[in-house]
Every structure is written in structure tokens, then in C-alpha cells.
């Protein structure tokens, strides 16, 4: 006998019960495989619903218990429309614009947690260029986050999100620090290409889903099938971004100090918050007047130093002459 399945909103509220997977698939005009994958992989369907084969409560964004609240985030925006006379660089005046950008979908997850949060516009919302409903849940996640990880987020994702938040009448979310993997790749490394796809290939990771502009074109035409594909593409980017971030993390010199967010007297790794750190014998970090003992994390391999330095009090101090 086929088991019933239960539908929930992305926020975790119970919606209804279906007799079986086939019934749920018919109701949403989807393949049964989409519902099965939503159950087994804890993914969203159409970016709006969750399914389970047992009646349960699903954790909402505001009930997240991850101690550091590190959020991995990516968005997909709608292309702007306008009248142009040239395909090369040119100035586009306001009267040439037909419509501005808005957010088509977003995806996020807490670092190290399995669940992915995501939402995508409905066809009706696309035609109305109305992203207010999906911005609400995104705002909730940002309001809870202490650190947000993006790829090119400092120049693209976060400014675009802030633009849509203020246009839709939201107040600013609580403050959070940003980690931009694109900036880490550019400042600490010399990769030939720094795109998320290229970095994942260099590291031998599962890469981005292959798509072309036709996906966005069909989404703008209101295709539910393509909007669902866009949401899956967005969710996959989050998984790729998490893997790339973990590879780059030990080399990030300006990484936020996670020791500040751990309520403990024990020393922890400033990169990942692990207590598994070991002193590197006979290795010091030197400044002009002080040296610091150096540690390596057994969890993420990042190198850190003690907060309190050792002064050269037993040595005669000689200052260099300014030139």
C-alpha cells in the first residue's frame, strides 16, 4: 500500500496530506521523481513547498540553532529589458528602459547543515514583477545571520538584495559580516579564472548545472517548468559555493574571527571555531616589537596566532631610521 505524503510551506507550516506521491505530483503538475527527490534529499518543490513521508515539524529559519549562524547565499535576478540600438557598450537612458531587475529566486543554507532554503517566483509574480513575498523569507534569514558567504556578493548579491528590500518596504536586517569567496580567490591566489564554476573544476568538485540564457528567457515568459529548473540551479550553486568556501577558507587572511562568537574560555580556531588547535613548535609570527606563538587547526588547517604576544624585553631595542 502506498504511503501518504505531507506537504509543508518553506517556513515549516503544515499544508495538507496526499494519499500518495502520484496524487501530490498530479496536484502540482510535476513528475513523481520530483516529489521523491524532495522527500529523500529534503529539497523544495517549485521553490515553495517541502514534502515528507512522515508527519513532522520542519525547522523554520528563525528556529535555526547553528551556533555561528553562518549563512551561504546566492540569488538569481531577472534581466533588465530596454530598447537599444547597439550590442556594444552604450549609455541606456531611463526612457529606453522597459523594466528593471528584480529577484527571480534565492537559495541559502546554514554552513554545515543539510537543509537548503529556497524560493522562486510563480508565473503570476514574474508577470507582475513582484518579488515581495520571497523577499520576506530571505529577509528573515539575513536578519538571523551573523556571517553571510557569497561569491561576488559584495558587489552583486547583497546590493541587489538591499535594493529590492528597500523598494518592497522592508527595514534593514540585523548587522552581519560578509565573506566573499571571489575576493578571497582574487587576493590570496592566482587562479586563471575565479568564477565559481572554474574554481569548482580546479578543486575537482561537483560543478554547476549547465544552463544558458534560454532558461531565464523562459522564466520571464512564465514557464513553471523553467522556474522550477532555475530554483534547482540556484540550490546547486549553494552546494558548490559551500565546497569552494571550505577549500579557500584556510588561506583567507581577513576572515571574520569566529572565536568572537564562541562563548567559551578555551582557545578556538578563528576560521572555523574548532577547539582542535595545536601549537606549531618553534614557529612564531613576528611584528616590529612582539612575537606571537602560532597554532594550526586540526579541523580546517588554518594557521592562527595567540592574542597575547611575547615582548623582546631581554634584548636591547634598536629602532630603524626613517628614510
N, C-alpha and C positions, 0 to 999 in steps of 0.2 A: 504493500500500500504506500502510495506517495506521501511524503511528509509535507505538512504545511510550511509556508514561509511567511515571515513577518517583515513588514515594511516600516522604516523609520525615516524621519527627516534627517538632514545632515547634522542638525543640532541635537539629535538623540531622542526626539519625541516620537512615541508610537503612533503610526498612522492607521494601519489595517493589517488584516491577516488574509492570505490567499490559500486556497486549497492545496496548490502545488506550484512548482516552478513554471509549468506551462501556462497556468492561469495568470500569474504575475507577468510573464513575458507578453501574453496577448494584450493585457491591460495597458502596457506601456509601449506596445508595438516594437518590441525588441526580440532578439534571438534568445533562446533559452540559455545559451552559453554565456551571455552577458550577465544573467541573473546568477548562474552557478559561480562565475568568477567573482561576482560581488560578494557572495557568501563565503567562499573559500579564501579569498585574498583581502577581504574587508575593504573593498573599493566602492566608490559611489556609482550609481546608475543615473545617467543623464545629468550628473553633477549635482543632484538634488536629493537622492534617496540612498539609504542603506538597507541591506537585506540580511536576515539571519534565519537559520533553520530552527532556532530555539527562541522562545520569548525572553528577552533580556533588555536591560537598560544600557544604552550606549553613552559613553562619556562625552559630554559636551565640551566645547573649547574652554569654558570658564571653570570646568572641573579638572583641568589638567593638573597633574601632580609632579611633573618633571621639575626637579629642584632648581635647575638653572633657567628654565623657560627659554631655551634657545630654539627659535623658530626658523625653519628653512622655507623660503617663499619664492614663488615665481608667478608671473601674470602673463596673460595674452591679451593684447589690445586689438580693437577694431582698426582697420586702416582708415585714414582720412580720405575724404572724397572732395574733388575740386575740378575746375576747368583749367586746363593747361595748354600751352602752345609748343612746348619743347620738352624733350625727355631728359635734358641735362640740367645742371644746376641753374635755378632761376628763382626770382622772388615771386611768392604767391600772395596776392593781396586779399584782404578779408572778403571782398565782394566776389572773388573767384571760388571761395570755399562753399561746398555743398553741405558737408557735415564734418564735425571734429571727431577726434578719437574718443572712445570710451572702452571700458574693460569688458571683454567678452567672457573671460574665465580667469580663475585663480586657483592655485593649489598650494598647500602648505602641510608641513608635518613637524612635530617636535623631534629634535635631534635624538636619535637612538630609539625612538618609539615606532611601532609598526604601522599605526593608523595614519592614513592620508586624508586630510580635509580638502575638499574641492567643490567648486560651484561653477556653473556655466549658465549663460542666459538662455531663456526659452526663445523660440522663434518670435513670439509676440514682443518680448523685451528687446530683441535685436531690431525689429522694425521701428519700435518706439525709441530706440537708443537709450533705454532705461536700465542702468546698472545699479540702481539704489538698493534693491533687495540683496544682491550678492555682496555689495559693499558693506552691509551691516555685519554679516558674519566675519568678513575679513577684518573689519574694524575691531571686533571682539578679540580676535586672535592677536592683532597688533597691540591692543591695549593690555594684554596679559604678558606679552613677550618682554624679556629683559634684553635679549640679543636677537637680531634678525640677520640671517645669512641669505645672500642673494648672489647672482652673477651679473655684474653690471647694474646692480640695484641702486647704487648711489647716484648714478646719472639717469637711469631709466625707471626701474620698477617703483622705487619709493617716491620720486617726484610725480610720476603718473598717478600713483595711488593717492597721494596727498591732493592732487588736483581734483580727482573725482570725489574725494571725501568732502572737500570744501564746497564743491558745486552741488553736491547732494545734501548739504546742510549738516554734516557731522562735525562734532567738536574734535580737537586733536586727540589721538590716543596717548596713553601714558608714555613717558620717555623710554627710549630703548637705544642701545648701541647697534652699530651696523658692522657686519663683516662682509666685504665684497671680494669674492674669490677672483674676479677679473683683476682687481687691483693687486691682490697678492701675487697672481701669476705674472703681472707686468713688472712689479717692483722687485720681486725676490728671485725671478727666474729669467731664462732667455729662450723660452719656447718659440718655435717658428710661428705658431698660431695660438691664440689664447681663448678661442671660443670654447664653450662648454663641450661641444661635440669633439673638437680637436683634442682637448685635454683628456677626455674620457678615452679616446683612441690611444693616446700616448701611454696612458696608465693601463691599457688592456681591460677596461671596464665595459660593462654593457652600455651601449651608446644610446643616443637619442633616436626616437622613432622618425623614420624618413617621411617627410611631407613636403609639399610645395605650396605655392600661393593659391592653388585651386581650393585648398582646404578653407582658407579664410574667405575666398570668394563665395563658396557655397554656404559658409556660415552666415555671411552677410545677406544671402538670399533666403535665409530662414530654414535651412535644411537641418532637421533634428538629428539625422544620422551623422552629419558632419560636425554639428555642435558636440555630439557625444564623442566623436573622434578627437576633436580639439581638447576636450576635457581629459581624455586618456593620454594624449600627447603632453598636456600640462602636468599630469600626475607623474608620468615617466620622467620628465625633466627634474622633478623634485628628487627622485631616487638617484638620478645621475649626479645632480648637484651635491647631494649628501656625500656620495662616494668621492667626488673630486675634492670637496672641502676636507675630508678626513686625510686625503693624500697630501694636501698643501699645508694643513694646519701646523705641523711641527716647525715649518720654516717661516711662519708669519710673525714678524718682529713686533708689529703693533697690534697683536691680538688682544682683545679685552681680557683683563686679568680675572679669571674665574675664581681665584682664591678670595676675591672680594665678596662673592655671592655664597660662599660656603660658611655656615655658622659652626665653626669648629676651631679649636686652638691648634690642631695638627696642621703641619705644612702640607699644602696640596699643589698640584701642577697648575700653573696659571693658564695653560692652554686647554686642558680637558677636565680639571677639577679632581683628578685621581690622587689618592693618598700614596700610590705606589711610585714614590720618587726615591732615588738613590744618589748619594754623594759620588761625584766623579773624583777619584783620588788625584791629588797633586795638580788639579786644574782650577784656575781662577779666572774671573772676569775683572779686568783692571780699568780703573779710571785714573785721573791725574794724581789723586791723593789716597785712594782707597781701593782695596781689592775685595772681591766677593767670592765665596765658595760657590761652586757650580754643581747643579743637580741634573740628572736625566730622568725623564718619566718612563716607567716601565709599561705604561699603557699606550701613550701616543708617541713616545720617543722624543718629545720636545725637550730642549735644554732651557733651564731657568737658573736663577741665582738667588742667594739669600737676600733678605731685605736689609739686614744689618751688615755693613762692611767692616773690614779689618784695616785700621789705620796703620801707617808705617811710622809709629811713634818711636821705634828704636833706631830709625835711620835719620840722618841729617837731611832736612828738606832743602832742596835746591830748585829754585824756580827758573824757568826759561825766560830769556829776554825777549820781549815783544819786538817784532820786526815789521 
